[in-house]
Amino acid sequence: MSAAPGHTRACFDLKSATLPLIAVLLKTDDLSALASELKARFGDTPDFFDQDPVVINLAQLPEDAGAIDFARLNTLLRSYRMRPIAVHGGSSAQRGAAAAAGLVETPDIAHTLPLAAAEPAAVVAPAEEPVATPAAGTLVIDKPLRSGQQIYARGADLVVLAVVNFGAEVIADGNIHVYGPLRGRAIAGARGNADARIFSTCLEAQLISIAGTYRTSEIAMPPEVLGKAAQVRMVGDKLVMEPL
């Protein structure tokens, strides 16, 4: 059916979008050192990332840093299931090399706390401004989440009334409640709220994280919480898992 004369039916819309991104804050131009630290941190068969889009941030490189082999860097990050899409900071020569490797240049960005407290060659962190305040409101999801799906409760708690399958990801600036098996990745206090908690009636998570401190399934969970009703909270700078 054609549109009436004088009226054109739009076949697309343009809207602003807020996307969850990972920022790799590069601190050295030695990609061999970076490869070694990534392997030490995430292992040979990493499951921490799931084709997450990545911004390579060069702002913390030393002033005497040389040229960056972005083709090699892109390949390295992709081997850890990250997808480099953009670059930030650095010299004009470095940005030019990044553009030649297919990376776009981003405007100023800010970052939350790093995902580990060490001082590595690259810090991997969500590209969001830290706000260490309790979240307000609640987002409720009543359907199962399958592998590859991601839910982010921005400025809110997240309640999931079904299973979070392996490969799915739930993120909240506040608390996360999963009334079912939690098998995927759960990231609470995503913008720095260390008081946030993770609750599940069946804790089998691939990854748990609160305010940037995380633990993967490569370290077995205590038997008193594995597959059982449990909560995860921060005590000092450590994640503590307790049965409910």
Residue, then its C-alpha position, 0 to 999 in steps of 0.5 A: m500500500s503506497a503512502a498518500p500524496g504529500h506524505t512520505r513514510a520514513c523507513f528509518d529513524l535516528k536516535s541517540a544510543t548509550l552502549p555498554l563499552i569496555a575500555v582498555l587503558l593501555k599503559t605500555d607500547d610493549l605488546s608482548a608484555l601486554a599479551s603475557e599479562l592478559k594470559a596471566r589474568f584471563g588464562d588460555t581459554p578466557d570466558f570473561f568477555d563475550q565479543d564485548p565492544v572495546v575502546i583502546n585508551l592511550a591516555q595513560l601511555p608514557e610520553d616516550a611511548g613509540a608506535i603501536d602495532f594496532a593490527r597486532l593489538n586488535t588480534l590480541l584483544r580479539s583472541y580474548r573475545m573483545r572487539p576493538i572498535a575505537v581509540h581514545g587519546g594518544s599522539s596524532a601519529q598513534r591515532g593515525a595508525a589506529a585509523a589505518a587499522g579500522l578504529v574510529e576516534t572517540p571523544d573524552i570518556a571516563h572510567t570506573l574502577p579497574l577490574a583488579a587492583a594490580e598495576p598491569a600493562a592494561v587496565v580493563a574497565p567499563a567506560e562509565e563515570p563512577v558514581a559510588t551512590p546507592a541506586a534508585g528504582t528497580l528493573v524487573i525481568d520475568k523471562p529467561l536470559r539466554s547466551g549472548q543477552q545482556i540486561y543493564a539496570r542503569g541507576a537501579d536494582l535488577v530483579v530477574l524472575a527466571v534463569v540467567n543462562f551461561g553466556a548471558e550477562v546481568i548488570a546493575d548500578g545497584n543490587i542484583h536479585v536472580y530468583g532462579p539459577l544464576r549461571g551467566r555473568a552478574i555485575a552489581g555496583a557497576r558504577g562504583n557502589a561497593d555496598a551493592r549485593i548479588f542474590s540468587t536462589c541457585l548460585e552457579a555464576q560464570l562471573i560475579s563482580i561488585a564495584g569492579t572486584y570480580r571472581t570467575s568460575e575458574i576458581a571453584m565456589p565454596p560448596e556451601v554456596l555452589g548451586k544453592a541460595a546465596q548472596v555475594r557482598m563486599v567486605g573490605d576489598k574482597l568478595v564474600m559469598e554466604p548461604l541464605 
